[in-house]
């Protein structure tokens, strides 16, 4: 855990010292359950919690300093036996300390954003780089204004490189995160309809994602999806060097000979002046794009093709992201972590790539689409027909539009009101050797239907 002197804390946070007990702190903590001796506790505030309610508990558990944003009187602070620093905003203070700590290191910091594929690209990048370097990476999907500082504050002398994920729900959020992480390499995976309800248009989503590119300085390296028109246009905002990846002719890092076999995907690309073949231990052509972004980082950091292959071999995807497994006599594709129109279409393609016999799609609502929700769900139904999926079982209010369109194409399609109802329907419809895709927005928790099998 990083150490800070009281002078460093005040300089980073522009805080006011209300009381001095200790002048040095070991680690910055926001959760009283994880307090360590002599740590600095920051009282973050959220919609459902207020860290100020846990100041005494933090100190009792070993914190030697606290950062607060409420204007307590001296008498109110009498029971707090610790160094007390007051700031205007504790979240900003937390981010400022993370930035100050990040600036202690000159290692490459790779930042990844995009509508889809952020976590998989992060995990692929970290796996590949781990074949040569000691890598710090964002855990799970801690990619927001609290999760990013948490990752950066874990940076240590043992780390050679850091890989961080950046999510957003509106304008200026990625800009803020980039200003904290100070990335040297930036990746934009794609721009899709995720968060349409909040941002209103694809153009606005692209503007929000482009904030990462805009915040990169002239010494940075930017990696862009050249097959996504919104991302490709971001090359005009790059101040330093960049590369386009994809399957199109305009992409310098270009994937060819893509082939899915069992739970793996093989492809070739030009790597360091030579055509190399790589095997990705995942299904889905869209995951080749995620792999290409990671390979672009590896090429920039001078890894050999064999080191890339070693990293891919050791790659393990985060849970519920196109995980292929056997359940009874069925092949199950668990992609239930989340869903957007773009990722839903890709998952349907993957279902057809993997299925050797009948294909079954068990789908939940796609949330946060606003005015385009009906249109987007209907397009999924049309995609199912076009792809030739055999059976569709859908759960959720909005998924009724998926079923309506699927039924127009003479697909066996059933709309269910609950997970249990979907489980009953599946038990009646399934046959041995069926391949079943489970996918929906996180709030739909479509993995529960798998348990019912």
C-alpha positions, 0 to 999 in steps of 0.5 A, a space after each residue: 500500500 502506498 505511503 503518504 506524508 501529511 504534507 503530500 496529502 495536503 499538496 495533492 488534495 488542497 486540504 486543510 489540516 484540522 488536527 495532527 496526530 500522525 504525520 505519515 500514513 500507510 495506504 489509502 482506504 475507503 472501506 472500514 472493513 479493509 482498514 489497516 494499521 496507520 492507514 488514511 481513511 477517506 470518507 466517501 459519500 454516495 446515494 446510499 452511504 456516507 463514510 462520515 458515519 464510519 469515522 470512529 469505526 475507521 479509527 478504532 480499526 487502525 486508521 491514523 488519519 481521516 479525510 472529511 468534507 463536512 464542516 465539523 465544529 471542533 467539539 464534534 471532532 473531539 472523539 476522533 483520535 487521528 489526524 484530520 484533513 478537511 477537503 471540499 470533496 472527498 471523491 476528488 481528494 481520493 482521485 487526486 491522491 491516486 493521481 499523485 501516486 501514479 505520477 511516482 511511476 514512469 511505467 506504461 499505463 494502458 487505458 481502455 474504453 469503448 461501448 463493448 469489449 472493455 473488460 475482455 480487451 483489458 484481460 487479453 492485454 494483461 494476459 499477453 503482457 504478463 508473458 514478459 512483464 509484471 502487470 497491474 490491471 483493473 480487477 473485475 469491472 472496477 472502471 468508474 470514478 472510485 474503481 480507477 483510483 483503487 487500481 492506481 493506488 495498488 501500483 508498486 515498484 514490482 509493476 512494469 505496466 498497468 492496464 486500466 479500464 474506463 467506463 462512463 455514463 455521461 460526458 466528461 467522465 472519461 476525461 476525468 478518469 484519463 486526467 487521473 490515470 495519465 495513460 501513455 497508451 489508449 484503446 477505443 474498442 468500439 462505439 455502440 448504442 450502450 447508454 443511449 438513454 443517457 446520451 441520446 445519440 451515437 454521435 454523443 456516445 462517440 464524443 464521450 468515448 473520444 475524450 480518452 483520445 483528446 486527453 492523450 498527449 503528443 507522446 501517447 500511442 492510440 489504438 483505434 478500431 478501424 472498422 467502426 466508423 465512429 472510432 475511426 474518425 477519432 484518428 483526427 483527434 490524435 496528437 501523437 501516433 496511432 494504429 487502426 486495427 480490424 478486418 478492413 483494408 484500411 487497418 494496419 493491424 489486419 486480421 485474416 483467415 478467422 476460423 472458429 473451432 470448438 472453444 477457440 478462434 484462430 486468425 492471422 495478422 501481420 505482426 512486426 513485419 511477418 504474418 503470424 497465426 494466433 489462437 484465441 481461447 474464446 469463441 466469437 469473431 468480435 473477440 478477434 477485435 479485442 485480441 487485435 487491440 491487445 496485440 497492438 499494445 504488445 507490438 508497441 511494447 516490443 513483445 515477440 510473437 511467441 510471447 503473444 501466443 504464450 499470453 493468449 494461451 494463459 488467458 482466462 476470460 472474466 465470468 459470463 463472457 461467452 464462456 462455453 461449457 457443457 450442461 447435461 447434453 447441451 453446449 451452453 454459451 454463457 454471455 449473460 454478463 451484459 447486453 447491448 444491441 452491438 454485443 447481442 448481434 455478435 453473440 448471435 453470430 457466435 451461437 451459429 459459429 459454435 452450434 453443430 446442431 440446433 441453436 437456441 437463444 435465451 435472451 433478456 431485455 437490453 436496458 438503458 436504450 431509451 427511445 430506441 428500445 423497441 427498434 433495437 429489440 425488433 432488430 435482434 428478432 430480425 437478426 435471429 431470423 436472418 441467422 437461422 436460429 432454431 428456438 428463441 426463449 425471451 424474458 422481460 417486458 421489452 423482449 416481447 419485441 424480439 419474440 414478435 419479429 422472430 415469430 414472423 420468420 417462423 422461428 419457435 419463439 416464446 415470451 416468458 415473464 420470469 426465469 422460472 417460466 423460461 426454465 419450464 419452456 426450455 425443459 420442454 423444447 430442448 434436445 440433446 446436442 442443442 447449443 444454447 446462448 444465454 444473454 441479457 443486460 446485467 439487471 436481467 440476470 439471465 445466468 439464473 436460467 442456466 441454473 434451472 437446467 
